[in-house]
Amino acid sequence: MSLSDDLTESIDEHADYLFRYAVMRVRDPDVARDLVQETFLAALEKKASFSGKSSLRTWLTGILNHKVIDYFRGQKRESVGREENTTEKILDEVFDEQGGWRKAPSPWTKSPEELIETTEFRRVFLECLERLPDNLFSVYTLREADGLETEEICKELQITPTNLWVMLHRARGQLRRCLERNWFEKDR
């Protein structure tokens, strides 16, 4: 049986997994569907490069990951101007004119490992993650969910390490504020 036959027969087997993977990264089911379709088309075009050293699903996920990164690259180009206003607004809400906290962050009583075990916390965390602007969401998920290193993310998104660090800092800060408002300040 050829790889083309394997791909054709296994589209149903891998499509749901790849769709869920894409949705978790791009947050838009329509875009995720398009990326999965592009993944299967690229796999058919590049079937000769599949050596069989990894599973078909792993190979397809790698192709999809490149498609997701290309999507984020395009989003980055579109969002450069929007980021400046959002960042200034957020910084003004959090810090005073001297750079001090307007309201210091609440102390966390549980470790992150303990919190993530809680279904309710995971729900709140995912809601907060969804609220991040696209560019911050992309760098955060590439780093924290996909585990990519600084060099890889910078190369793929065509940004500098300093820019990446700033974006990750902003993403983490926004997540923390959202979690404080929606989890830690409530009686849990």
C-alpha positions in Angstrom: 0.0 0.0 0.0 1.4 3.4 -0.9 1.5 6.6 1.2 -1.2 8.1 -1.0 -3.4 5.2 -0.1 -2.5 5.5 3.5 -3.3 9.2 3.5 -6.6 8.7 1.7 -7.7 5.9 4.1 -6.5 7.7 7.2 -7.9 11.2 6.6 -10.8 10.3 8.8 -8.5 8.8 11.4 -6.2 11.9 11.6 -8.5 14.8 10.6 -10.2 15.1 14.0 -6.9 15.1 15.9 -5.3 17.6 13.5 -8.4 19.8 13.7 -8.3 19.9 17.5 -4.6 20.6 17.4 -5.1 23.5 15.0 -8.1 25.0 16.9 -6.0 25.0 20.1 -3.4 27.0 18.3 -5.3 29.5 16.0 -8.6 29.7 18.0 -10.7 29.9 14.9 -12.5 26.7 13.6 -12.7 28.0 10.1 -9.0 28.8 9.9 -8.2 25.5 11.6 -10.2 23.6 8.9 -8.3 25.4 6.2 -5.0 24.6 7.8 -5.8 21.0 8.1 -6.9 20.9 4.4 -3.6 22.6 3.5 -1.8 20.0 5.6 -3.3 17.1 3.7 -2.6 18.7 0.4 1.0 19.4 1.3 1.4 15.8 2.6 0.2 14.5 -0.8 2.6 16.8 -2.6 5.5 15.8 -0.4 4.7 12.1 0.1 8.2 11.2 -1.3 9.7 13.0 1.7 7.9 10.7 4.2 10.6 8.2 5.3 8.5 6.3 7.8 10.9 7.0 10.6 8.0 8.6 12.5 4.3 7.8 12.5 2.1 9.2 9.9 0.3 11.3 12.5 3.6 12.8 13.8 4.6 13.6 10.2 1.2 15.3 9.5 1.3 17.2 12.8 4.8 18.5 11.8 3.4 19.8 8.5 0.4 21.3 10.3 2.7 23.0 12.8 4.5 24.7 9.9 1.1 25.8 8.5 0.2 27.2 11.9 3.4 29.1 12.1 2.9 30.5 8.6 -0.5 31.6 9.7 0.9 33.4 12.7 3.5 35.1 10.6 0.7 36.6 8.4 -1.2 37.7 11.5 1.9 39.3 12.9 2.3 41.5 9.8 -1.3 42.6 10.1 -1.3 43.3 13.8 1.9 45.4 14.2 0.0 48.7 14.5 -2.7 47.5 16.7 -0.3 46.1 19.4 1.1 49.5 20.4 -2.3 51.0 21.5 -3.3 47.8 23.4 0.0 47.6 25.2 -0.1 51.2 26.3 -3.6 50.8 27.6 -2.8 47.7 29.6 0.4 49.2 31.1 -1.6 52.3 32.2 -4.2 50.1 33.9 -1.5 48.1 35.8 1.3 50.6 36.6 1.2 54.2 37.9 3.3 57.0 36.5 6.4 56.0 38.6 6.2 52.4 37.4 4.8 51.0 40.6 1.8 48.7 40.8 -1.6 50.4 40.9 -2.8 47.2 42.7 -0.2 44.6 43.6 -0.9 41.1 42.4 -2.7 38.8 44.8 -0.5 36.0 46.3 -1.3 32.5 45.0 -2.0 30.0 47.7 -1.6 26.9 45.5 1.2 25.9 43.2 0.6 26.0 39.4 0.8 22.2 39.4 -2.0 21.9 42.0 -4.2 24.5 40.2 -4.0 22.9 36.8 -5.5 19.7 38.3 -8.7 21.6 39.0 -11.2 21.4 36.1 -12.7 24.8 37.0 -9.3 26.5 37.0 -8.5 25.0 33.6 -11.7 26.3 32.2 -11.0 29.8 33.6 -7.4 29.6 32.3 -8.5 28.7 28.8 -11.0 31.5 28.8 -8.2 33.9 29.8 -5.9 32.5 27.2 -8.7 33.1 24.6 -8.8 36.8 25.5 -5.2 37.4 24.6 -4.6 39.3 21.4 -3.6 37.1 18.5 0.0 37.9 18.4 0.4 37.3 22.2 -1.6 34.1 22.0 0.6 32.8 19.2 3.9 33.4 20.9 2.6 32.1 24.2 1.2 28.9 22.8 4.3 28.3 20.6 6.5 28.6 23.7 4.4 27.1 26.5 2.1 24.6 24.6 4.5 23.6 21.8 7.7 24.0 23.8 9.6 25.8 21.0 12.8 27.5 21.9 13.4 31.2 21.5 15.5 30.8 18.4 12.9 28.6 16.7 10.0 31.0 17.5 12.0 34.1 16.4 13.0 32.4 13.2 9.5 31.2 12.4 7.7 34.5 13.3 10.6 36.7 12.1 10.9 38.6 15.3 13.9 39.5 17.5 14.5 37.7 20.8 13.9 41.0 22.6 10.5 41.4 20.9 9.7 37.8 21.8 10.6 38.3 25.5 8.4 41.5 25.6 5.5 39.7 24.0 5.8 36.7 26.4 6.0 39.1 29.3 2.8 40.9 28.1 1.0 37.6 27.6 1.9 36.3 31.0 1.0 39.6 32.6 -2.4 39.6 30.9 -3.0 36.0 31.9 -2.1 36.8 35.5 -4.5 39.8 35.6 -7.3 37.8 34.1 -6.7 34.9 36.4 -6.6 37.2 39.4 -10.0 38.8 38.4 -11.7 35.6 37.5 -10.2 33.0 39.8 -8.0 34.3 42.7 -10.2 37.2 43.8 -13.3 35.0 44.0 -13.9 32.8 46.9 -12.6 29.4 45.7 
